[in-house]
Amino acid sequence: MIARRLIGGIGCTLLPLALAMPASSWAGDQQGDKQVEVLNWWTSGSEAQALGVLKSDLAEQGIGWKNMPVAGGAGTNAMAVLRSRVTSGNPPTAAQVLGFDARDWAQRGALTYLDDVAQSQSWGEVFPAAIKNFAQHEGHWIGAPFEVHSTNWVWANKSLMDELGIEQPESWDDFIASMQKAQEAGYLGLAYGGQPWQDATVFENVVLATGGADFYRQAFIELDESALNSDTMVQAFDRMRELLQYKDDNSPGRDWNLATAMVINGKALYQIMGDWAKGEFINGDLQPGQDFMCFRTPGTQEAVTFNSDLMIMFQTDNEQQRELQSTMARAIASPEFQIAFSQAKGSVPARMDLAADQLDACAAKGYQQVKAAADHNTLMGSMAHGYAAQASVKNAVFDIVSSFVNSSMPSDTAAEQLAMAVQGAQS
């Protein structure tokens, strides 16, 4: 059995028997080369470009890169592949994961601790508490945070707004009225991707806009049954139904970046999506404020729902691989990488100690909003993206919300079923 390895030292926790593996078995075709194998789901154009920032950084240090991409938004497919790899005794060097998945692997005793790197770079001082809650486990650093993505954004086609005389909406009623105006002019009001994680992303925006930060926290983080099956949640489902009137009939199964392209190409006025969508605009040489607009979903301006990609590293007795894991973690957390990665990805840095002058207008605004939310305890985990509740709960929410989207289910029935599903997922 392989003892847990701490970069720079040795811990005492042992891997569960199902995860135990000989050191040679997972290195596989690496054969001692200075190469890392990284599992991720960054497959769109902007995501691949952002990942290239890390690949180039490591290449400059003589480290090769074996990419293991698994397509699928929110990482659901990637996590299934990762589980198979680890349980078969052949984990990658590292993997991109979200919050509760990082906790799960740490609880299984599968991860290399990053404490020495974290101490040398003062991670405890530069990353906000909301991220540290997931990047640490039982006092040990288990993941290197890439960025902060926030999910309560609207992306708008500036030319369409100007053509239709639409000002940035500040209220929910104004938001709906602007989509109605676009529809009457022959455009789509809302570019929409009909996949469960996208349904949930839009819905969590609606819940936050309807009930505010305290209600969102009560319903999706504290999982309070009275909030989940409340008049406020019924109203949120009513608003979701209203919103769905402005999408097209071909939305089921559409990938998020294809929906983003509908806004870029002037077919749709808005998209509600996390700020990775901005990477698609930037990748197309479009400028915020000139070609597209970015603003918080009306009604959510005082809070930020977020996810943060973490790079976790898997245990090995291979000393060279441990050194490469350390090098990778150090690179990810460096100020230079945090800025360069966010410039390509559409995110903002996970470090809170950087200047925003190298970020575009949307990112600079978003970075200040994230800092303010962190200070006021309104930086809250995204349900749709693995930072509000464990995977079983998240998947239960996906099921109910997608059933609602793809049927004529009444709002009161949806709220009742949501509360029952979340309760069942915790038992």
C-alpha positions in Angstrom: 0.0 0.0 0.0 1.3 3.5 -0.8 1.5 5.9 2.1 0.1 9.4 1.6 2.8 11.7 0.2 3.2 15.3 1.3 5.3 17.4 -1.1 8.4 17.9 1.0 7.4 15.4 3.6 5.4 12.2 4.4 2.0 12.0 6.1 0.6 9.0 7.9 -2.8 8.4 6.2 -2.9 5.3 4.0 -4.8 4.9 0.7 -7.9 2.7 0.9 -7.3 -0.8 -0.5 -9.4 0.0 -3.6 -7.1 2.8 -4.5 -3.7 1.2 -3.7 -1.4 0.8 -6.6 2.2 0.1 -7.4 4.2 3.1 -8.2 5.1 1.8 -11.6 1.5 1.0 -12.7 0.3 4.6 -12.9 3.3 6.1 -14.6 2.5 3.9 -17.6 3.9 5.1 -20.8 5.6 8.1 -19.1 8.6 5.8 -18.5 10.4 8.3 -16.2 10.2 11.2 -18.7 9.6 14.7 -17.4 6.0 14.6 -18.5 2.6 15.2 -16.7 -0.7 13.7 -17.7 -3.6 16.0 -17.0 -7.3 15.1 -17.1 -9.6 18.0 -17.9 -12.7 19.0 -19.7 -11.4 22.2 -21.3 -12.3 21.5 -24.9 -13.8 24.7 -26.4 -11.6 27.1 -28.3 -11.1 29.6 -25.4 -10.7 26.8 -22.8 -8.0 25.1 -24.9 -6.2 28.4 -25.3 -6.3 29.0 -21.6 -5.0 25.5 -20.9 -2.2 26.3 -23.4 -0.9 28.9 -20.9 -0.1 26.2 -18.4 1.3 23.9 -21.0 3.6 26.6 -22.3 4.7 27.5 -18.8 5.7 23.9 -18.1 7.3 23.5 -21.5 9.6 26.4 -20.7 10.8 24.3 -17.7 11.4 21.3 -19.8 8.2 19.5 -18.7 6.1 17.6 -21.3 2.4 17.5 -21.4 0.1 14.6 -22.1 -3.4 16.0 -22.4 -6.4 13.9 -21.4 -9.5 15.9 -22.5 -13.0 14.6 -21.7 -15.7 16.8 -23.3 -18.8 17.8 -21.4 -19.7 20.9 -19.5 -19.4 21.0 -15.7 -17.1 18.0 -15.7 -19.7 15.2 -15.2 -18.2 13.0 -18.0 -14.6 13.8 -16.8 -15.4 12.7 -13.3 -16.7 9.4 -14.5 -13.5 8.8 -16.5 -11.4 9.9 -13.5 -13.1 7.4 -11.1 -12.4 4.6 -13.6 -8.8 5.6 -13.9 -8.1 5.8 -10.2 -10.0 2.7 -9.2 -8.2 0.7 -11.9 -4.8 1.8 -10.3 -3.9 4.2 -13.2 -4.6 7.8 -12.1 -3.3 10.7 -14.1 -0.6 13.0 -12.7 -3.3 15.6 -12.0 -6.9 16.4 -12.8 -9.1 19.5 -13.1 -12.0 19.2 -10.6 -14.6 21.3 -8.8 -15.0 21.8 -5.1 -17.0 18.8 -3.7 -15.1 16.4 -6.1 -11.8 17.6 -4.6 -13.2 16.9 -1.1 -14.4 13.5 -2.2 -10.9 12.5 -3.4 -9.3 13.8 -0.3 -11.6 11.8 1.9 -10.6 8.7 -0.1 -7.0 9.4 0.8 -6.0 9.6 -2.9 -4.3 13.0 -3.1 -0.9 14.4 -2.7 -0.7 17.3 -0.2 0.5 20.6 -1.5 1.3 22.2 1.9 4.9 23.1 1.2 4.1 24.9 -2.0 1.1 26.6 -0.4 3.3 27.8 2.5 6.1 29.1 0.2 3.5 31.1 -1.8 1.3 32.2 1.2 -1.8 30.6 -0.3 -3.6 31.1 3.0 -3.3 34.8 2.7 -4.1 35.3 -1.0 -7.0 33.0 -1.7 -10.5 33.9 -0.3 -12.2 31.8 2.4 -14.9 30.6 0.1 -12.2 28.9 -2.1 -10.0 27.8 0.8 -13.0 25.8 2.1 -12.6 23.5 -0.9 -8.9 23.7 -1.6 -8.1 22.5 1.9 -9.1 19.4 3.7 -8.4 18.7 7.4 -5.8 21.5 7.5 -4.0 20.3 4.3 -3.9 22.0 0.9 -5.3 19.5 -1.6 -5.8 21.6 -4.7 -4.3 24.6 -6.6 -7.0 27.1 -7.5 -6.9 28.3 -11.1 -9.4 31.1 -11.1 -12.7 32.3 -9.9 -15.6 31.9 -12.4 -18.8 33.5 -11.5 -22.1 32.2 -12.9 -24.5 35.1 -12.5 -23.6 36.9 -15.7 -25.5 38.0 -18.8 -23.7 38.3 -22.1 -25.3 40.6 -24.6 -24.8 41.6 -28.3 -24.1 45.3 -28.2 -25.1 45.9 -31.8 -28.5 44.4 -31.2 -29.0 46.5 -28.0 -28.1 49.6 -30.0 -30.4 48.7 -32.9 -33.3 48.0 -30.6 -32.7 50.9 -28.3 -32.2 48.6 -25.3 -30.4 49.9 -22.2 -28.7 47.6 -19.8 -31.7 46.2 -17.7 -31.4 46.7 -13.9 -34.6 44.9 -12.8 -36.1 41.5 -13.7 -39.1 43.2 -15.4 -36.8 45.3 -17.5 -34.8 42.2 -18.4 -38.0 40.4 -19.6 -39.2 43.4 -21.5 -35.9 43.7 -23.4 -36.1 40.1 -24.5 -39.7 40.6 -25.6 -38.6 43.6 -27.7 -35.9 41.5 -29.3 -38.4 38.7 -30.1 -40.8 41.1 -31.6 -38.0 42.4 -33.9 -37.3 38.8 -35.2 -34.4 37.9 -32.9 -34.1 35.4 -30.1 -34.3 37.0 -26.7 -32.2 34.2 -25.0 -29.5 31.9 -26.4 -30.0 28.7 -24.5 -28.3 25.4 -24.3 -30.6 22.6 -23.2 -28.3 20.4 -21.1 -29.0 19.6 -17.4 -26.1 21.7 -16.1 -27.1 24.6 -18.2 -30.7 24.4 -17.1 -29.4 24.5 -13.5 -27.0 27.4 -14.2 -29.9 29.5 -15.5 -32.2 28.4 -12.7 -29.8 29.3 -9.9 -29.6 32.8 -11.4 -33.4 33.0 -11.3 -33.5 31.8 -7.7 -30.9 34.4 -6.6 -32.7 37.1 -8.5 -36.0 36.1 -6.9 -35.1 35.5 -3.3 -31.8 37.3 -2.8 -28.5 36.1 -1.3 -30.0 34.9 2.0 -32.6 32.8 0.3 -30.1 31.3 -2.1 -27.9 30.3 0.8 -30.8 28.9 2.7 -32.1 26.8 -0.2 -28.9 25.7 -2.1 -26.2 25.7 0.5 -28.0 25.0 3.8 -30.5 22.8 1.8 -33.4 24.0 4.1 -36.5 22.1 3.1 -38.8 25.0 4.0 -36.9 27.2 1.6 -36.8 24.6 -1.2 -40.6 24.1 -1.0 -41.6 27.7 -0.4 -43.7 30.4 -2.1 -40.4 32.1 -3.1 -39.2 28.9 -4.8 -42.6 28.6 -6.6 -42.1 32.2 -7.8 -38.6 31.3 -9.0 -40.0 28.4 -11.1 -42.7 30.8 -12.4 -39.9 33.2 -13.6 -38.0 30.3 -15.1 -41.1 29.4 -17.1 -41.4 33.0 -18.2 -37.7 33.1 -19.3 -38.0 29.9 -21.3 -40.5 31.7 -23.7 -37.5 33.5 -25.2 -35.4 30.5 -26.2 -35.7 28.6 -29.5 -37.1 25.1 -30.0 -33.8 23.7 -31.1 -32.1 24.3 -27.7 -32.2 20.8 -26.3 -28.7 19.3 -26.3 -26.9 22.4 -27.5 -23.4 23.0 -26.1 -22.9 26.2 -24.2 -20.3 27.6 -26.6 -22.8 27.2 -29.5 -25.3 29.2 -27.6 -22.6 31.8 -27.0 -22.0 31.9 -30.8 -25.6 32.8 -31.3 -25.1 36.0 -29.3 -21.7 36.6 -31.1 -23.4 36.2 -34.5 -26.3 38.5 -33.7 -29.0 35.8 -33.7 -29.8 36.2 -30.0 -29.7 39.2 -27.6 -28.6 37.5 -24.4 -27.1 34.5 -22.8 -27.1 33.7 -19.1 -23.8 31.9 -18.5 -20.7 31.8 -16.4 -17.8 34.1 -17.4 -16.1 31.3 -19.4 -18.5 32.5 -22.1 -16.5 35.7 -22.3 -13.5 33.7 -23.5 -15.4 32.9 -26.7 -16.0 36.6 -27.3 -12.3 37.4 -26.6 -11.2 34.5 -28.8 -13.1 36.0 -31.6 -11.3 39.4 -31.2 -14.4 41.1 -29.8 -14.1 43.9 -27.3 -16.2 44.3 -24.1 -18.3 47.5 -24.2 -17.9 47.8 -28.0 -19.0 44.5 -29.4 -20.6 42.9 -26.4 -21.9 43.8 -23.0 -21.5 42.0 -19.7 -23.6 42.6 -16.6 -24.9 40.7 -13.6 -28.2 39.0 -14.0 -30.8 41.6 -13.0 -31.7 41.2 -9.4 -28.4 39.5 -8.5 -26.1 42.5 -8.5 -25.2 42.3 -4.7 -23.9 38.8 -4.8 -21.6 36.5 -6.8 -22.2 32.8 -7.3 -19.0 31.1 -8.2 -17.0 28.0 -9.1 -13.2 27.6 -9.1 -11.4 25.0 -11.0 -8.9 23.2 -8.8 -5.9 21.1 -9.9 -5.6 18.1 -7.7 -2.6 15.8 -7.7 -2.6 12.0 -7.2 -0.3 10.1 -4.9 2.7 8.4 -6.3 6.0 6.9 -5.0 7.7 8.2 -8.1 9.9 11.0 -6.8 10.2 12.7 -10.2 6.4 12.8 -10.6 6.1 14.4 -7.1 8.6 17.1 -8.1 6.5 17.7 -11.3 3.3 18.0 -9.3 5.0 20.5 -7.0 6.2 22.5 -10.0 2.7 22.5 -11.6 1.0 23.6 -8.4 3.6 26.4 -8.0 3.0 27.6 -11.6 -0.8 27.6 -11.2 -0.7 29.8 -8.1 1.9 32.3 -9.4 0.6 35.9 -10.0 1.8 35.8 -13.6 0.0 32.7 -14.4 -3.2 33.7 -12.6 -3.4 36.9 -14.8 -2.4 35.2 -18.1 -4.8 32.3 -17.5 -7.8 34.5 -16.7 -7.0 36.7 -19.8 -7.5 33.6 -22.0 -10.2 31.8 -20.0 -12.6 34.7 -19.3 -12.3 34.3 -15.5 -10.8 36.4 -12.8 -7.7 35.4 -10.7 -8.3 33.3 -7.6 -5.7 35.3 -5.8 -7.2 38.4 -4.3 -3.9 40.4 -4.1 -3.4 41.3 -7.7 -4.0 44.5 -9.7 -6.8 44.5 -12.3 -5.1 46.7 -14.8 -4.1 43.8 -17.0 -7.7 42.5 -17.2 -10.3 43.5 -19.7 -13.2 45.7 -18.8 -15.5 42.8 -17.9 -12.9 40.9 -15.9 -11.8 44.0 -14.1 -15.4 44.8 -13.0 -15.9 41.1 -12.1 -12.7 41.0 -10.1 -13.7 43.9 -7.9 -17.2 42.4 -7.5 -15.7 39.1 -6.4 -13.5 40.9 -3.9 -16.5 42.8 -2.5 -18.6 39.7 -2.3 -15.8 37.9 -0.4 -15.6 40.8 2.1 -19.4 40.8 2.6 -20.0 37.0 2.7 -22.0 37.0 -0.5 -19.5 35.0 -2.5 -21.5 31.9 -2.6 -21.0 28.5 -4.3 -22.8 27.7 -7.5 -25.2 24.8 -7.2 -24.9 23.9 -10.9 -21.1 23.8 -10.7 -20.3 21.8 -7.7 -19.7 24.5 -5.0 -23.0 24.6 -3.2 -23.7 21.0 -2.4 -22.4 17.5 -2.8 -22.7 15.7 -6.2 -25.8 13.6 -5.2 -27.7 16.8 -4.3 -26.5 18.7 -7.4 -27.6 15.8 -9.6 -31.0 15.7 -7.9 -31.5 19.4 -8.6 -30.4 18.8 -12.2 -33.1 16.2 -12.6 -36.0 18.3 -11.3 -35.0 21.5 -13.1 -34.5 19.7 -16.4 -37.8 17.9 -16.0 -39.4 21.3 -15.4 -37.7 22.8 -18.4 -38.8 20.0 -20.7 -42.4 19.6 -19.6 -45.4 21.6 -18.5 -44.8 20.8 -14.9 -46.6 23.4 -12.6 -44.3 25.5 -10.5 -45.8 24.4 -7.2 -45.3 20.8 -8.2 -41.7 21.5 -9.2 -40.9 23.2 -5.8 -42.4 20.3 -3.9 -40.5 17.7 -6.0 -37.2 19.8 -5.6 -37.5 19.6 -1.8 -38.2 15.9 -1.9 -35.4 15.2 -4.3 -32.8 17.1 -2.3 -33.9 15.5 0.9 -33.7 12.1 -0.7 -30.2 12.8 -2.1 -28.9 13.4 1.4 -30.1 10.2 2.9 
